[in-house]
Amino acid sequence: MFEGRDIEGDARAILDTLADGGVAVFPVTVGYAVVGHAADAVARIYAAKERSFAKPCGWFGDWTLFNEIIAVDQRARDVVAAITRTHDLPFSIVAPFRADHAFVNAVPEFVLNSASLQGTMDMLLNAGALHDAVARGARERGMPVVGSSANRSLTGSKYRLEDVEAQVRDAADLCIDYGLSTYHNDRGLGSTIVDLVSYKTFRVGCVYDDICRILLDAFDIDLKAIGTDTIPA
């Protein structure tokens, strides 16, 4: 889905839009995403998605941000490296974070409250070339990018821009169309979300079975036996 695309130019356009207080919709491998940085932008995303503020949005990160911000042990870092770097799969993690880090503090209090819960944050990693360029640019600018899947809440991920509900597209100042997302499926599954402390699965995603095999074979972590949970409200 990224072949022949102006990845760097589109990433700059997304980040410039967010720097101006706007909202952007763009493609990642697990579906289209809607993102913002400013408080008004994040509030607009929640309104367009009809999403409860009890459900935090996620941070768009890369390997460097993960290692700088997320406060987990070496085993957890090895888990993330195996999934995202060795096996090149998309992965969302929930874990404690460094609240004193300058990058974390580069968002208004409203945004931080909307993108964290009980001292933890959700971070999406390795979700395609454009996601990675946006995450890298966010880190270089010191301007966090937060958001969610581009869809009405609880309706499942959307894998084509035209399938994103009009109310979500209309809330965006910029929409980028790369056609069909890599991990499209008929169940509306997005990224798998796993807690890096308890190893409970908060969301079964499109490559969940692959992630389960990797963790069981390489780390003796049986995600399916540990079970699923919901992120506490």
CORURVEN-V924453 format. One record per residue. N is the residue number from 1. RES is the residue in one letter. OMEGA is omega in whole degrees, 0 to 359 (* if undefined). Layout:
n = (N & N)
res = (RES & RES)
omega = (OMEGA & OMEGA)
This chain:
n = (1 & 2 & 3 & 4 & 5 & 6 & 7 & 8 & 9 & 10 & 11 & 12 & 13 & 14 & 15 & 16 & 17 & 18 & 19 & 20 & 21 & 22 & 23 & 24 & 25 & 26 & 27 & 28 & 29 & 30 & 31 & 32 & 33 & 34 & 35 & 36 & 37 & 38 & 39 & 40 & 41 & 42 & 43 & 44 & 45 & 46 & 47 & 48 & 49 & 50 & 51 & 52 & 53 & 54 & 55 & 56 & 57 & 58 & 59 & 60 & 61 & 62 & 63 & 64 & 65 & 66 & 67 & 68 & 69 & 70 & 71 & 72 & 73 & 74 & 75 & 76 & 77 & 78 & 79 & 80 & 81 & 82 & 83 & 84 & 85 & 86 & 87 & 88 & 89 & 90 & 91 & 92 & 93 & 94 & 95 & 96 & 97 & 98 & 99 & 100 & 101 & 102 & 103 & 104 & 105 & 106 & 107 & 108 & 109 & 110 & 111 & 112 & 113 & 114 & 115 & 116 & 117 & 118 & 119 & 120 & 121 & 122 & 123 & 124 & 125 & 126 & 127 & 128 & 129 & 130 & 131 & 132 & 133 & 134 & 135 & 136 & 137 & 138 & 139 & 140 & 141 & 142 & 143 & 144 & 145 & 146 & 147 & 148 & 149 & 150 & 151 & 152 & 153 & 154 & 155 & 156 & 157 & 158 & 159 & 160 & 161 & 162 & 163 & 164 & 165 & 166 & 167 & 168 & 169 & 170 & 171 & 172 & 173 & 174 & 175 & 176 & 177 & 178 & 179 & 180 & 181 & 182 & 183 & 184 & 185 & 186 & 187 & 188 & 189 & 190 & 191 & 192 & 193 & 194 & 195 & 196 & 197 & 198 & 199 & 200 & 201 & 202 & 203 & 204 & 205 & 206 & 207 & 208 & 209 & 210 & 211 & 212 & 213 & 214 & 215 & 216 & 217 & 218 & 219 & 220 & 221 & 222 & 223 & 224 & 225 & 226 & 227 & 228 & 229 & 230 & 231 & 232 & 233)
res = (M & F & E & G & R & D & I & E & G & D & A & R & A & I & L & D & T & L & A & D & G & G & V & A & V & F & P & V & T & V & G & Y & A & V & V & G & H & A & A & D & A & V & A & R & I & Y & A & A & K & E & R & S & F & A & K & P & C & G & W & F & G & D & W & T & L & F & N & E & I & I & A & V & D & Q & R & A & R & D & V & V & A & A & I & T & R & T & H & D & L & P & F & S & I & V & A & P & F & R & A & D & H & A & F & V & N & A & V & P & E & F & V & L & N & S & A & S & L & Q & G & T & M & D & M & L & L & N & A & G & A & L & H & D & A & V & A & R & G & A & R & E & R & G & M & P & V & V & G & S & S & A & N & R & S & L & T & G & S & K & Y & R & L & E & D & V & E & A & Q & V & R & D & A & A & D & L & C & I & D & Y & G & L & S & T & Y & H & N & D & R & G & L & G & S & T & I & V & D & L & V & S & Y & K & T & F & R & V & G & C & V & Y & D & D & I & C & R & I & L & L & D & A & F & D & I & D & L & K & A & I & G & T & D & T & I & P & A)
omega = (183 & 183 & 178 & 181 & 176 & 186 & 184 & 179 & 179 & 177 & 178 & 180 & 178 & 183 & 177 & 178 & 180 & 179 & 178 & 178 & 185 & 179 & 179 & 171 & 181 & 186 & 167 & 187 & 184 & 180 & 179 & 183 & 174 & 190 & 175 & 176 & 182 & 181 & 180 & 180 & 180 & 176 & 179 & 178 & 180 & 181 & 182 & 180 & 187 & 185 & 177 & 176 & 174 & 181 & 184 & 173 & 186 & 177 & 178 & 190 & 173 & 184 & 180 & 179 & 178 & 183 & 180 & 192 & 187 & 186 & 179 & 182 & 185 & 179 & 179 & 177 & 178 & 177 & 181 & 179 & 181 & 183 & 189 & 186 & 179 & 184 & 173 & 178 & 174 & 186 & 171 & 181 & 170 & 184 & 172 & 181 & 179 & 183 & 181 & 182 & 183 & 181 & 179 & 183 & 179 & 174 & 176 & 182 & 179 & 180 & 179 & 178 & 181 & 185 & 175 & 181 & 175 & 176 & 178 & 173 & 174 & 179 & 176 & 183 & 168 & 182 & 174 & 188 & 182 & 174 & 183 & 179 & 177 & 180 & 178 & 179 & 177 & 179 & 182 & 179 & 186 & 185 & 183 & 176 & 179 & 180 & 189 & 173 & 184 & 180 & 169 & 185 & 175 & 178 & 179 & 181 & 177 & 189 & 172 & 181 & 183 & 178 & 175 & 183 & 183 & 183 & 177 & 178 & 183 & 178 & 184 & 174 & 180 & 174 & 179 & 186 & 175 & 181 & 188 & 180 & 186 & 187 & 178 & 180 & 185 & 179 & 180 & 183 & 175 & 180 & 172 & 179 & 181 & 174 & 184 & 174 & 181 & 186 & 168 & 178 & 177 & 176 & 174 & 184 & 189 & 178 & 183 & 182 & 177 & 179 & 178 & 180 & 180 & 183 & 179 & 183 & 188 & 188 & 183 & 175 & 182 & 183 & 183 & 177 & 178 & 173 & 183 & 178 & 173 & 176 & 186 & 179 & *)
